């Protein structure tokens, strides 16, 4: 502010004082802005892992739902054609056993590993296992002669939050027709040599 003169006009204020006040106010505003940005950053850093956990848990629920849809589709196929199994996922859609083909929610590509029946009986320490299955990547399925599709399993090897059928990684969460949740089948992975003792 300026000083009053005898004629009622104000004399110009000293230039240094008003400029200092303006700089000071802008400095406080900048400090407040930095505090707000810092607080928002801390909030995001705290919320991000919680959000990622919630998303993963939702994807786990979706994985269970989609896996069971394939099990039900194979069961319906068995009811239509007793003694036979689908040889491709498209068979399940064409025969109206499943509305649509679901993607694996645990991978970006959405490609499943397919559980196939083998003609061999598995062996365990107690004797014969109820089943021996082969796990094949979905993109390799067409290279197998007369595949017998039982179900699906995620191709993700990530550790799960939830324990499903006593398993803690998604590639061990098996969804197949005729599954006994109490007995894990003997698993052969396509392309790997079987270990013989």
C-alpha positions in Angstrom: 0.0 0.0 0.0 1.1 3.5 -0.6 1.1 6.6 1.6 -1.6 9.3 1.3 -0.6 12.7 0.1 -2.2 16.2 0.7 -4.2 16.0 -2.5 -5.7 12.6 -1.7 -3.6 10.6 -4.1 -1.6 7.8 -2.9 2.1 7.8 -3.4 3.5 4.6 -4.8 4.5 2.0 -2.2 8.0 1.0 -1.7 8.7 -1.7 -4.3 10.5 -4.1 -2.0 7.8 -4.7 0.7 4.9 -5.7 -1.6 7.1 -7.9 -3.7 8.4 -9.7 -0.6 4.8 -10.3 0.5 3.9 -11.8 -2.9 6.9 -14.0 -2.9 6.2 -15.1 0.6 2.6 -16.1 -0.3 3.7 -17.9 -3.4 6.3 -19.8 -1.3 3.7 -20.9 1.2 1.4 -22.1 -1.6 4.3 -24.0 -3.1 5.1 -25.7 0.2 1.4 -26.5 0.7 1.2 -28.0 -2.8 4.3 -30.1 -2.1 2.8 -31.4 1.2 -0.5 -32.3 -0.6 1.4 -34.1 -3.4 3.5 -36.0 -0.8 0.4 -37.0 1.1 -1.3 -38.3 -2.1 1.9 -40.2 -3.0 2.0 -41.9 0.4 -1.7 -42.7 0.1 -1.2 -44.3 -3.3 1.8 -46.3 -2.1 -0.3 -47.7 0.8 -3.4 -48.3 -1.3 -1.7 -49.9 -4.4 -0.7 -53.3 -2.7 -4.1 -53.5 -1.1 -5.8 -52.9 -4.5 -3.5 -55.5 -6.2 -4.4 -58.0 -3.6 -8.1 -57.4 -4.1 -7.7 -57.8 -7.9 -5.7 -61.0 -7.5 -8.4 -62.4 -5.1 -11.1 -61.5 -7.6 -9.2 -63.2 -10.4 -8.8 -66.3 -8.2 -12.6 -66.4 -7.8 -13.0 -66.0 -11.5 -10.5 -68.8 -12.2 -12.5 -71.2 -10.0 -15.7 -70.2 -11.8 -14.3 -70.6 -15.3 -12.5 -73.9 -14.4 -15.8 -75.3 -13.1 -17.5 -74.2 -16.3 -15.2 -76.4 -18.3 -15.7 -79.3 -15.9 -19.5 -79.0 -16.3 -19.1 -78.7 -20.1 -17.2 -82.0 -20.2 -19.8 -83.6 -18.0 -22.6 -82.4 -20.3 -20.6 -83.7 -23.3 -20.3 -87.1 -21.6 -24.1 -87.2 -21.0 -24.7 -86.5 -24.7 -22.1 -89.0 -25.9 -21.5 -91.6 -23.2 -18.0 -93.0 -23.2 -16.5 -90.2 -25.4 -14.7 -87.0 -24.5 -14.3 -83.8 -26.5 -11.2 -83.5 -28.6 -11.2 -79.7 -28.7 -12.8 -76.8 -26.9 -14.7 -76.0 -30.0 -16.5 -79.4 -29.7 -17.9 -78.1 -26.4 -19.2 -74.9 -28.0 -20.7 -76.7 -31.1 -22.5 -79.2 -28.9 -23.8 -76.4 -26.7 -22.1 -77.8 -23.6 -20.6 -74.4 -22.8 -21.9 -70.9 -23.8 -18.5 -69.6 -24.8 -14.8 -70.3 -24.3 -13.4 -68.6 -21.3 -9.9 -67.3 -21.0 -7.5 -68.1 -18.2 -7.8 -65.0 -15.9 -4.4 -65.5 -14.3 -2.4 -64.9 -17.5 -2.2 -61.9 -19.9 -2.6 -64.2 -22.9 -5.5 -66.0 -21.4 -4.3 -69.4 -22.7 -5.1 -72.5 -20.5 -3.1 -75.6 -20.1 -5.4 -78.5 -21.0 -5.8 -81.7 -18.9 -5.9 -84.8 -21.0 -6.6 -88.4 -20.0 -3.8 -90.8 -20.6 -4.3 -94.5 -21.1 -1.9 -95.4 -18.4 -2.7 -95.9 -14.7 -0.7 -93.8 -12.3 1.3 -95.2 -9.4 1.8 -93.9 -5.9 3.5 -95.3 -2.9 0.2 -96.8 -1.7 -0.3 -98.5 -5.1 -2.4 -97.4 -8.1 -3.4 -93.8 -8.3 -7.0 -93.2 -9.4 -5.8 -91.4 -12.5 -2.8 -90.3 -14.5 -3.3 -87.1 -16.5 -1.2 -85.2 -19.0 -1.0 -81.4 -18.9 -0.6 -79.8 -22.4 -0.4 -76.1 -23.4 -3.5 -75.1 -25.3 -1.5 -74.0 -28.3 0.0 -77.6 -28.7 -3.3 -79.4 -28.4 -3.7 -79.6 -32.2 -0.4 -81.6 -32.5 -1.7 -84.4 -30.3 -3.5 -87.4 -32.0 -7.0 -87.9 -30.6 -6.7 -85.9 -27.4 -9.2 -86.8 -24.6 -10.0 -83.5 -22.9 -10.9 -83.8 -19.2 -10.5 -80.1 -18.2 -8.2 -77.2 -17.7 -5.6 -75.8 -15.4 -4.1 -72.3 -15.4 -0.7 -71.8 -17.1 0.3 -69.3 -14.4 2.9 -70.6 -12.0 2.3 -67.7 -9.5 1.7 -68.4 -5.9 -2.0 -68.0 -4.9 -3.4 -66.2 -1.9 -6.1 -68.8 -1.5 -5.5 -72.6 -1.0 -7.6 -74.6 -3.5 -7.7 -78.4 -3.1 -4.6 -78.1 -0.9 -2.7 -76.4 -3.7 -1.0 -73.0 -3.5 0.0 -72.2 -7.1 -2.4 -71.7 -10.0 -0.8 -74.3 -12.2 -1.8 -76.9 -9.5 -5.4 -75.8 -9.4 -6.8 -78.6 -11.5 -10.3 -78.5 -12.9 -11.3 -81.7 -14.7 -14.2 -84.2 -15.0 -14.0 -87.1 -12.6 -11.7 -85.2 -10.2 -11.3 -86.5 -6.6 -10.3 -83.4 -4.5 -8.8 -85.7 -1.9 -6.5 -87.5 -4.3 -4.1 -85.6 -6.6 -3.6 -87.5 -9.8 -0.2 -88.4 -11.1 0.7 -85.5 -13.5 2.7 -85.8 -16.7 3.7 -82.5 -18.3 3.8 -82.5 -22.1 7.3 -82.4 -23.4 9.0 -83.4 -20.2 10.6 -86.8 -19.7 9.0 -89.0 -17.1 11.3 -89.7 -14.2 11.9 -93.4 -13.6 13.4 -94.5 -10.3 
